[in-house]
Amino acid sequence: MGNARTALFNALMGHKRGARFVLRIEDTDTERSRDEFVAALKEDLLWLGLDWQEGPDVGGEQGPYFQSQRTPIYAQYYQQLLEAGLAYPCFCSPTELEVMRKAQAQAGLPPRYDGRCSRLMPEQAQQKMAEGIPYTLRFKVPKGETVVFEDGIKGRQRFNTDDIGDFIIRKADGSAAFFFSNAIDDALMGITHVIRGEDHLTNTPRQILLLQALGLPVPQYAHMSMIVGADGSPLSKRHGSRSIRQLRAEGFLPQALTNYMARLGHTYKDADNRLMDLQALAEGFELSQCGTAPARYDENQLLFWQKEAVQALSDAAAAEWLAPFVQDKVPAEKWLPFAALMRDNITLPAEAVAWAERLFTPMPLPDVALPVAVSGDFFVAGERALAEGADFSGLVEALKATGAKGKTLFQPLRWVLTGQLQGPELPVLFELMGRAEAHRRFAQAREVQA
């Protein structure tokens, strides 16, 4: 959900400004980048309605949009930095770097590279390369400077370069580091605004330094607050967090998710809490309305928006939504009225499955206790009326004749027909299950009460 919210905020911002929403696949980490992950990401975005105006499957003037295909582009900028003396090869092994970090921690210093390889003479570096020692490329961070930028959400930010340390721009395997490829691609693709999580905030001064060193344009950055659980800790499965694919499999609607996520760390002016389409969500979206405090995930709020989205469905859309989950459990001639009834009474398809099983399979004795006293005449009267062909109104009149009224009439009636004390409108339920099944259930209840 965190990644989906980031995409949503960018899409809303772009739509509001009449700008392009760009999808770029950052797949330089070959171990973590697989075709199926890319396919799932695109499928999730399209399902949410977040179609991109530039990127994979769409194209654009600034492609390719897979970073794994942009290696020659990055090579040009490595070389430019090397020639300017702003980058150098680093031959430190992972073990040496770990020892360095531990020593700094013991001395109470922040963990950062100490620049030892920047002091190698050119011939020393060439000798190590000739020996086949693996090496990275590091950017030489200027000393004694301050990086200042205006964050679109958090306001003015200041970072001392002495606290940053020289950072890797090309890994030992030749692939680009995140700091580098992201910054280069943002500049070359004409990205004007980058909205991302605040976990990237400390990356921003590094990227600004890179872009300034290369004479490339710097986008405007905005860092959203992170999503946390109810206890304030990072959002995880124990808080109920699921992937977009999992939520979709449970039957959540895309409009429910976009309306919930658009308000997760962002508020709409005038407390606008109506269900909105993406156009309306975009029109009311303002970075100034984004909070700086952590955004707390609330499952109840997600369910609220799901309920709103379900009730906004047309009869046909409700039937289409429920079909994969429950249509095979409902007689064909009763499918459309069943789906319309469910639309007004459920939040998720699992509830419709339970109602289909109650209505269209022989229901056993109710396992919910009946909270009101009911005479045996009640069940006898209902069974007799249905045997004689009574419709729902006739059934109610027969039950009234036993002296039952109000709660003592309709609560036992619902209990007999559905095994529940609450639920959808009884007349519609009666029509769906049919007189014969209603008669069987009254007979069953009469036998138990005898």
Buried (B, 14 or more C-beta within 10 A) or exposed (E): BBBBBBBBBBBBBBBBEEBBBBBBBBBBBEEEBEEEEBEBBBEBBEBBBBBBBBBBEBEBEBBBBBBBEBBEBBEEBBEBBEEEEBBBBBBBEEEEBEEBBEEBEEEEEEEBBBBEBBEBEEEEBEEBEEEEBBBBBBBBBBEEBEBEBEBBBBEEBEBEBBEBBBBBBBBBEEBBBBBBBBBBBBBBBBBEBBBBBBEBBEBBBBBBBBBEBBEBEBBBBBBBBBBBBEEEEEBEEEBEBBBBEEBBEEBBBBBBBBBBBBBBBBBBEEEEEEBBEBEBBBEBBBBEBBEEEBBBBBEEBBBBBBBBBBBBBEEEBBBEBBBEBBBEBBEEEBBBBBBBBBBEBBBBBEBBBEBBEBBBEEBEEBEEEBEEEBBEBBBBBBBBBBEEEBEBEBBBEBBEEBEBEEEBBBBBBBBBBBBBBEBBEBEBBBBBBBBEBBBBBBBBBBEEBE
